[in-house]
Amino acid sequence: MTIKPLFDKIVIEEVEKVEKTAGGIVLPGTAQEKPQLAKVIAVGPGGVIDGKEVVMQIKVGDIILFNKYAGSQFKLENKEVTILRQSDVLAIVEQ
């Protein structure tokens, strides 16, 4: 199944990270903070939104830092994905 976001929306998949305490104890997912680092898996075309031209600056494969409580989460092919607006992206992480 493929997903094609509309307008200025992007689909992201959170980058998994293992949280450990200073003592080396691995924290379960429920005890961790919501990650803010994700990989972009689909990008909308942009266009005119609310009377303004929106050019997409994010592309598929980018690693981004996004607003902690932005977007809507969905399950897609047994993966958790989030759909959010380009304006909720704080930065592109270059490696």
C-alpha positions as CSV (number, residue, x, y, z in Angstrom):
1,M,0.0,0.0,0.0
2,T,1.3,3.4,-0.9
3,I,0.2,6.7,0.7
4,K,0.1,10.0,-1.2
5,P,-0.3,13.1,1.0
6,L,-2.1,16.1,-0.3
7,F,-1.1,19.8,-0.3
8,D,1.6,20.6,2.2
9,K,1.4,17.4,4.2
10,I,4.2,14.9,4.8
11,V,4.2,11.4,6.1
12,I,6.9,10.5,8.6
13,E,8.1,7.4,10.3
14,E,9.7,8.0,13.7
15,V,13.3,6.9,14.0
16,E,13.6,4.2,16.7
17,K,16.0,4.9,19.5
18,V,16.8,2.9,22.6
19,E,16.5,4.9,25.8
20,K,18.8,3.9,28.6
21,T,19.2,5.4,32.0
22,A,22.6,6.5,33.3
23,G,22.8,3.1,35.1
24,G,22.3,1.2,31.8
25,I,18.6,0.2,32.4
26,V,16.7,0.1,29.1
27,L,13.4,2.0,29.4
28,P,10.2,0.5,27.9
29,G,8.4,2.5,25.2
30,T,5.8,3.8,27.6
31,A,8.4,5.4,29.9
32,Q,10.2,7.2,27.0
33,E,9.4,10.7,25.8
34,K,7.8,10.9,22.3
35,P,10.6,11.0,19.8
36,Q,11.0,14.1,17.7
37,L,13.3,12.7,15.0
38,A,11.8,11.0,12.0
39,K,12.4,9.9,8.4
40,V,10.2,11.3,5.7
41,I,8.5,8.5,3.7
42,A,6.1,10.6,1.5
43,V,5.6,14.3,0.6
44,G,2.7,16.2,-0.8
45,P,2.9,18.4,-3.9
46,G,2.5,21.8,-2.2
47,G,0.5,24.3,-4.1
48,V,-1.7,27.3,-3.1
49,I,-2.8,26.9,0.5
50,D,-4.9,29.6,2.1
51,G,-4.1,32.0,-0.8
52,K,-0.3,31.5,-0.5
53,E,2.0,29.5,-2.7
54,V,3.7,26.7,-0.7
55,V,6.8,25.1,-2.1
56,M,7.9,21.9,-0.5
57,Q,11.4,22.1,1.0
58,I,11.3,18.6,2.4
59,K,11.9,15.5,0.3
60,V,11.5,11.7,0.8
61,G,14.4,10.3,2.8
62,D,15.1,13.4,4.8
63,I,15.6,13.0,8.5
64,I,13.7,15.8,10.3
65,L,13.2,17.3,13.7
66,F,9.5,18.0,14.2
67,N,7.2,19.7,16.8
68,K,6.5,17.2,19.6
69,Y,2.7,17.2,19.5
70,A,2.2,17.9,15.8
71,G,0.3,15.8,13.3
72,S,-2.0,12.8,13.4
73,Q,-0.8,9.2,14.0
74,F,-2.0,6.3,11.9
75,K,-1.2,2.6,11.5
76,L,-0.1,1.7,8.0
77,E,1.0,-1.8,7.1
78,N,1.8,-2.6,10.8
79,K,3.9,0.6,11.1
80,E,3.1,3.7,13.0
81,V,3.2,6.8,10.8
82,T,2.5,10.4,11.4
83,I,1.0,12.9,8.9
84,L,1.8,16.5,9.5
85,R,2.2,19.8,7.8
86,Q,5.5,21.0,6.4
87,S,5.2,24.0,8.8
88,D,5.4,21.6,11.8
89,V,8.9,20.6,10.8
90,L,11.5,22.5,12.8
91,A,14.7,21.4,10.9
92,I,16.2,18.9,8.5
93,V,19.0,16.9,10.1
94,E,22.0,16.6,7.9
95,Q,24.4,13.7,8.5
